[in-house]
Amino acid sequence: MNVTELFQLAQWITTEIENKQIPQKYQSLINIIDENIRQNRLPNIPKKPFAQERETLLNALKEVPLNQLTDEQLNFLDKLKIKSNLGVAGAEKIEDIFYKNVVDEQTILNRTRDALNQLNAGIQQSNQLEGILAHCITPEKYELEDKVIMRVNFSGNVGIYNVKDLKDWSEKWYNISYGITTANECSAESVEIIGTTKGSIIIEFAVAGSILTSFKLVISNVLKLIKEVYELKILIEKFKNWKIKNSHMEVAYEKLSKDYEDTYAKAKDDGIEKIVNDESTRLHLSPEACQGDKIIALRKSIGTILDFVEKGGEVDFFNPAGKAESGDEQQKKLSREFAEIRELENQIKQIGHDSKDES
């Protein structure tokens, strides 16, 4: 991870953790539990409810957009002992403390306080780094009019490690951009490259107007499709762990796996076709209007986006001017959808790992 990425991570921690007051939400919950424990020594003093504070914390943790970070930034966040107390993992940790392994109030208090102490210690280290790096880093400036940045993260199995990878994914992203822009009566050149970062390579594109809307809608629908097939994959993997070791169950599992592969391929094909039809309808494209070539290009674009996301790539959007956008809620929705997909991927990997441990 380079110095710029480290500085951006420190700024992200300030924006997404400190400014969103996540430590304070932890502390509010801790204060009530601590007060209830002290009041246990006093007769006839009712305990204060803390369900609202707990739900507020859980919701805030789940909203943290960890998917905005590169792999290297996530690894560093883990070293700061911040990552395990944020996002879905942080929420599950709190749920485990309060619901799954409940011992007594004191234990709940101690474990919640430990999580907050880890978080605060990591934030303190991050603030120190930010203070040092602020004197060394020149902030990026974007000179764009009425455009939004589309940040494409080449992580996971779409990492770019050599010039061949660069050539292959450049061609694929040309096809993606060509399909979307052509469907919107624009040229592929309408999607401008304005910057790159190192690490898990991120390329920043400037997009505007109807092109931006198409990208967001297509990516959101692709994420929904992937979620559906991943949830089916999780069921298959769980069945693999549950199956009794005998020939009849082995045959049943093999048939189920084969059925899944067939269903998975068909679900993807049908899903892509539905997205193409929906977007074509929205943009008033039809073969009868001599627009069949645009629909073909759009279909190729959507199929390539699906492949990109399935292999670990991610896309997000932000306004460099920092102005409120009507699409901000849609971007938050995309961030949640990417987080859900990555969580499903982790579940699949964990189930497979558990299966290997048992064999």
C-alpha positions in Angstrom: 0.0 0.0 0.0 1.4 3.4 -1.0 1.5 6.5 1.1 -1.6 8.1 -0.6 -3.7 5.0 0.1 -2.6 5.1 3.7 -3.6 8.7 4.0 -6.9 8.1 2.3 -7.6 5.2 4.7 -6.9 7.5 7.7 -9.3 10.1 6.2 -11.9 7.3 5.7 -11.6 6.3 9.3 -12.3 9.9 10.4 -15.2 10.2 8.0 -16.9 6.8 8.4 -16.1 6.0 12.0 -15.4 9.2 14.0 -17.8 11.6 12.2 -20.6 8.9 12.2 -20.0 8.7 16.0 -19.7 4.9 16.1 -17.5 5.0 19.3 -20.2 7.1 21.0 -22.8 4.6 20.0 -20.7 1.9 21.7 -20.3 4.1 24.7 -24.0 4.8 25.1 -24.8 1.1 25.2 -21.9 0.5 27.7 -23.1 3.3 30.0 -26.6 1.8 30.4 -25.3 -1.7 31.1 -22.8 -0.4 33.5 -25.5 1.6 35.3 -27.8 -1.4 35.5 -25.0 -3.5 37.1 -24.4 -0.8 39.7 -28.1 -0.6 40.4 -28.3 -4.3 41.1 -26.9 -3.5 44.5 -29.8 -1.2 45.3 -33.3 -2.7 46.1 -36.3 -1.8 44.0 -34.5 0.1 41.3 -35.7 -0.9 37.9 -33.2 -1.6 35.2 -33.0 0.7 32.2 -33.8 -0.8 28.8 -31.0 -0.7 26.3 -32.6 -2.4 23.2 -32.7 0.9 21.3 -29.1 1.7 21.9 -28.1 -1.8 20.9 -30.1 -1.6 17.7 -28.7 1.8 16.9 -25.2 0.5 17.2 -25.9 -2.6 15.1 -27.5 -0.6 12.3 -24.5 1.9 12.3 -22.0 -1.0 12.1 -23.8 -2.6 9.2 -23.8 0.7 7.3 -20.0 1.1 7.4 -18.9 1.0 3.7 -15.9 -1.3 4.1 -16.3 -2.2 0.4 -14.9 1.3 -0.5 -11.5 0.2 0.7 -8.8 -1.7 -1.3 -7.5 -5.1 -0.1 -4.4 -3.5 1.3 -6.4 -0.9 3.2 -8.6 -3.6 4.7 -5.5 -5.6 5.8 -4.2 -2.5 7.5 -7.5 -1.8 9.1 -7.3 -5.4 10.5 -3.8 -4.7 11.9 -5.2 -1.7 13.7 -7.8 -4.1 15.2 -10.6 -1.9 13.8 -12.0 -4.1 11.1 -13.4 -6.8 13.4 -15.4 -4.2 15.2 -17.1 -2.7 12.1 -19.4 -3.8 9.3 -21.2 -7.1 9.3 -18.4 -8.7 11.3 -18.7 -6.0 14.0 -22.5 -6.4 14.1 -22.2 -10.2 14.4 -19.7 -9.7 17.3 -22.2 -7.6 19.2 -25.0 -10.1 18.4 -22.8 -12.9 19.7 -22.2 -11.0 23.0 -25.8 -10.2 23.6 -27.7 -13.2 22.1 -25.6 -16.3 21.5 -23.0 -16.6 24.3 -24.7 -14.7 27.1 -23.2 -15.4 30.5 -24.0 -12.5 32.7 -24.3 -8.7 32.6 -20.7 -8.2 33.7 -19.3 -10.4 30.9 -21.5 -8.6 28.4 -20.1 -5.3 29.7 -16.5 -6.4 29.6 -16.7 -7.8 26.1 -18.5 -4.8 24.7 -16.0 -2.5 26.4 -13.1 -4.5 25.0 -14.5 -4.0 21.5 -14.7 -0.3 22.0 -11.2 -0.1 23.5 -9.8 -1.9 20.4 -11.7 0.5 18.1 -10.5 3.6 20.0 -6.9 2.5 20.1 -7.0 1.9 16.3 -8.6 5.3 15.7 -5.9 7.0 17.8 -3.2 5.3 15.8 -4.9 6.4 12.6 -5.2 10.0 13.7 -1.5 10.1 14.5 -0.8 8.8 11.0 -3.2 11.3 9.4 -1.6 14.1 11.2 1.9 13.1 10.0 0.9 12.4 6.4 -1.2 15.6 6.1 2.0 17.5 5.7 3.3 15.1 3.0 0.3 14.5 0.8 -1.2 16.8 -1.9 -4.9 16.2 -2.1 -6.3 15.1 -5.5 -8.2 17.8 -7.4 -10.8 17.0 -9.9 -11.9 19.5 -12.6 -15.2 18.1 -13.7 -18.5 19.7 -14.6 -21.7 17.9 -13.8 -19.9 14.5 -13.6 -19.5 11.8 -11.0 -16.5 9.6 -10.4 -17.0 5.9 -11.0 -14.3 4.1 -9.2 -13.5 0.6 -10.5 -11.6 -1.7 -8.1 -9.7 -4.5 -9.8 -9.4 -6.7 -6.7 -9.9 -10.4 -6.0 -9.5 -12.6 -9.2 -9.7 -9.5 -11.4 -6.4 -8.1 -10.1 -4.0 -6.6 -12.7 -0.6 -8.1 -12.2 1.0 -7.8 -15.6 0.6 -6.1 -19.0 -1.5 -9.1 -20.3 -4.0 -8.6 -17.5 -4.0 -4.9 -18.2 -4.7 -5.5 -21.9 -7.5 -8.1 -21.2 -9.3 -6.0 -18.7 -8.9 -2.8 -20.7 -10.6 -4.5 -23.6 -13.4 -5.8 -21.3 -14.0 -2.4 -19.8 -14.1 -0.8 -23.3 -16.8 -3.3 -24.1 -18.6 -2.5 -20.9 -18.4 1.2 -21.5 -19.3 0.8 -25.2 -22.4 -1.1 -24.5 -23.7 1.3 -21.9 -22.8 4.5 -23.8 -24.1 3.3 -27.1 -27.4 2.4 -25.6 -27.6 6.0 -24.3 -26.8 7.5 -27.7 -23.3 8.5 -26.6 -19.8 7.4 -27.6 -17.5 5.2 -25.5 -15.2 8.3 -25.2 -17.9 9.8 -22.9 -16.4 7.7 -20.1 -13.2 9.5 -19.3 -10.2 8.0 -17.3 -9.2 10.7 -14.9 -6.9 8.8 -12.5 -5.5 5.6 -11.1 -4.3 4.3 -7.7 -1.9 1.5 -6.8 -2.3 -1.6 -4.7 -5.5 -3.4 -5.8 -5.5 -1.3 -9.0 -8.3 1.3 -9.0 -9.2 3.2 -12.2 -11.4 6.3 -11.8 -13.8 7.2 -14.6 -15.8 10.4 -15.0 -19.4 9.7 -16.1 -22.5 11.9 -16.3 -26.3 12.0 -17.1 -28.0 9.0 -18.5 -24.8 7.0 -18.7 -24.4 7.3 -14.9 -28.0 6.2 -14.4 -27.5 3.1 -16.6 -24.3 2.1 -14.9 -26.0 2.3 -11.5 -29.1 0.4 -12.5 -27.2 -2.3 -14.4 -24.7 -2.9 -11.6 -27.5 -3.0 -9.0 -29.4 -5.6 -11.0 -26.3 -7.6 -11.6 -25.7 -7.7 -7.8 -29.2 -8.9 -7.1 -28.7 -11.7 -9.7 -25.4 -12.8 -8.1 -27.0 -12.7 -4.7 -29.6 -15.1 -5.8 -27.2 -17.7 -7.2 -24.8 -17.3 -4.3 -27.6 -18.1 -1.8 -28.3 -21.2 -3.8 -24.6 -22.1 -3.7 -24.6 -21.8 0.1 -27.4 -24.3 0.4 -25.5 -26.7 -1.8 -22.3 -26.3 0.2 -24.2 -26.8 3.5 -25.8 -30.0 2.2 -22.3 -31.2 1.4 -21.4 -30.8 5.0 -24.6 -32.4 6.3 -24.6 -35.4 4.0 -24.2 -38.8 5.6 -21.2 -40.7 4.4 -22.9 -43.4 2.4 -23.3 -44.2 -1.3 -26.9 -43.1 -1.5 -26.2 -39.7 -0.1 -23.1 -39.4 -2.2 -25.2 -40.0 -5.3 -27.8 -37.5 -4.1 -25.2 -34.8 -3.5 -23.6 -35.4 -6.9 -27.0 -35.0 -8.6 -27.8 -31.9 -6.6 -24.4 -30.4 -7.5 -24.9 -31.1 -11.2 -28.4 -29.6 -11.0 -27.0 -26.6 -9.3 -24.4 -26.0 -12.1 -27.2 -26.3 -14.7 -29.5 -24.1 -12.7 -26.7 -21.6 -12.0 -25.8 -21.3 -15.7 -29.5 -20.9 -16.7 -30.2 -18.4 -13.9 -27.3 -16.2 -15.1 -28.4 -16.4 -18.7 -32.0 -15.6 -17.8 -30.9 -12.9 -15.4 -28.7 -11.2 -18.0 -31.6 -11.3 -20.5 -34.0 -9.8 -18.0 -31.5 -6.9 -17.2 -31.0 -6.3 -21.0 -34.8 -6.3 -21.6 -35.4 -3.9 -18.6 -32.7 -1.5 -19.7 -33.7 -1.7 -23.3 -37.3 -0.9 -22.4 -36.2 2.0 -20.2 -34.0 3.5 -23.0 -36.7 2.7 -25.7 -34.4 0.4 -27.7 -35.9 -2.2 -30.0 -34.7 -4.3 -32.9 -37.6 -3.0 -35.0 -36.1 0.5 -34.8 -32.8 -0.8 -36.2 -31.2 -0.8 -32.8 -30.4 -4.5 -32.6 -26.7 -3.7 -32.6 -27.1 -1.5 -29.5 -29.0 -4.3 -27.7 -26.2 -6.8 -28.6 -23.5 -4.4 -27.3 -25.6 -3.8 -24.1 -26.0 -7.5 -23.5 -22.2 -8.0 -23.9 -21.6 -5.1 -21.5 -23.9 -6.6 -18.8 -22.4 -10.1 -19.2 -18.9 -8.6 -18.7 -20.0 -6.6 -15.6 -21.4 -9.8 -14.1 -18.1 -11.6 -14.8 -16.1 -8.7 -13.3 -18.2 -8.6 -10.1 -18.3 -12.4 -9.6 -14.5 -12.5 -9.8 -14.1 -9.9 -7.0 -14.2 -6.6 -8.8 -16.2 -3.7 -7.3 -17.6 -0.4 -8.6 -18.6 2.7 -6.6 -19.5 6.2 -7.3 -18.8 9.5 -5.6 -19.2 13.2 -6.2 -15.8 14.9 -6.0 -17.4 18.2 -5.2 -19.0 16.7 -2.1 -22.4 18.0 -3.1 -25.6 16.1 -2.3 -26.8 14.1 -5.2 -30.2 12.7 -5.9 -28.4 9.4 -6.5 -26.7 9.3 -3.1 -29.3 6.9 -1.7 -28.8 4.7 -4.7 -25.1 4.7 -4.0 -25.7 3.7 -0.4 -27.9 0.9 -1.7 -25.1 -0.3 -4.1 -22.6 -0.2 -1.2 -24.9 -2.4 0.9 -25.4 -4.8 -2.1 -21.7 -5.2 -2.7 -21.2 -5.8 1.1 -23.9 -8.5 1.0 -22.3 -10.2 -2.0 -18.8 -10.2 -0.4 -20.4 -11.6 2.8 -22.0 -14.4 0.9 -18.7 -15.2 -0.8 -17.1 -15.4 2.7 -19.8 -17.7 3.8 -19.2 -20.0 0.8 -15.5 -20.0 1.5 -16.0 -20.7 5.2 -18.4 -23.6 4.6 -15.8 -25.1 2.1 -13.1 -24.6 4.7 -15.2 -26.3 7.4 -15.8 -29.2 5.1 -12.1 -29.7 4.5 -11.4 -29.6 8.2 -14.0 -32.4 8.8 -12.8 -34.6 6.0 
